[in-house]
Amino acid sequence: MPLFHPDRRHQNEASRRLWARYEIAYTAVDFGAAFAFVVGSVMFFFAAWQTAGTWFFLIGSILFAAKPTIRLVRELKLYEMGDEEDLAERYKG
């Protein structure tokens, strides 16, 4: 089964738990990025807070950049979980 195939998340109980954990992490990062951008936007209304606002924008950008990384790592782990039989066969003496 190829990477990013929707059926991977339902392979077994372990894959469902892994999927859920990564979805929670993905959503938390999403909320963190949105929060950072909203706070940074408000800070830009005040000249004294513009530097701090710029940092919040940078933090939000880094969090948004982390999202595809979370998805890729999740998919690679699910891919490995689906190939257990192949891996076992490969390493038999």
C-alpha positions in Angstrom: 0.0 0.0 0.0 1.5 3.4 -0.9 2.3 6.2 1.5 -0.6 8.5 2.4 -3.2 5.8 1.6 -6.3 6.5 3.8 -6.7 2.8 4.7 -3.4 2.8 6.6 -4.9 4.4 9.6 -7.3 1.4 10.0 -4.8 -1.5 9.6 -5.0 -2.5 13.3 -5.4 -1.2 16.8 -1.8 0.1 17.0 -2.2 2.0 13.7 -5.4 3.6 15.0 -3.7 4.7 18.2 -0.8 6.1 16.3 -3.0 7.9 13.9 -5.0 9.5 16.8 -1.8 10.6 18.6 -0.4 12.3 15.5 -3.8 13.9 14.7 -3.8 15.4 18.3 -0.2 16.7 17.7 -1.2 18.1 14.3 -4.2 19.9 15.8 -2.2 21.3 18.7 0.4 22.7 16.3 -2.5 24.2 14.2 -3.9 25.9 17.3 -0.5 27.1 18.4 0.2 28.6 15.0 -3.2 30.3 14.8 -2.7 31.7 18.4 0.8 33.0 17.5 -0.5 34.7 14.4 -3.5 36.3 16.2 -1.3 37.6 19.0 1.3 38.8 16.6 -1.4 40.6 14.6 -2.7 42.4 17.7 0.8 43.4 18.7 1.3 45.1 15.3 -1.3 47.7 16.3 1.2 49.0 18.9 4.6 50.4 17.9 6.2 49.3 21.2 5.1 45.6 20.6 6.1 45.3 16.9 9.3 43.4 17.6 7.5 40.9 19.9 4.8 40.7 17.2 7.4 39.8 14.6 8.6 37.0 16.9 5.1 35.7 17.2 4.8 35.6 13.4 8.0 33.7 13.2 6.9 31.2 15.8 3.6 30.8 13.9 5.4 30.2 10.7 7.7 27.6 12.2 4.6 25.8 13.6 2.9 25.8 10.2 6.1 24.4 8.7 6.1 21.6 11.4 2.7 20.4 10.2 3.8 18.6 7.0 6.7 17.1 9.0 4.2 15.6 11.5 2.2 14.2 8.7 5.2 12.7 6.9 6.6 11.1 10.1 3.1 9.6 10.9 2.8 8.2 7.4 6.3 6.7 7.5 5.5 5.0 10.9 2.2 3.7 9.5 4.1 2.4 6.4 6.5 0.5 8.6 3.7 -0.9 10.7 2.0 -2.3 7.5 5.2 -4.0 6.3 5.8 -6.1 9.4 5.5 -9.4 7.6 7.8 -8.3 4.8 10.4 -7.1 7.3 10.2 -10.4 9.3 10.8 -12.4 6.1 13.7 -10.2 5.1 15.5 -10.8 8.3 15.0 -14.6 8.6 18.3 -16.3 8.3 
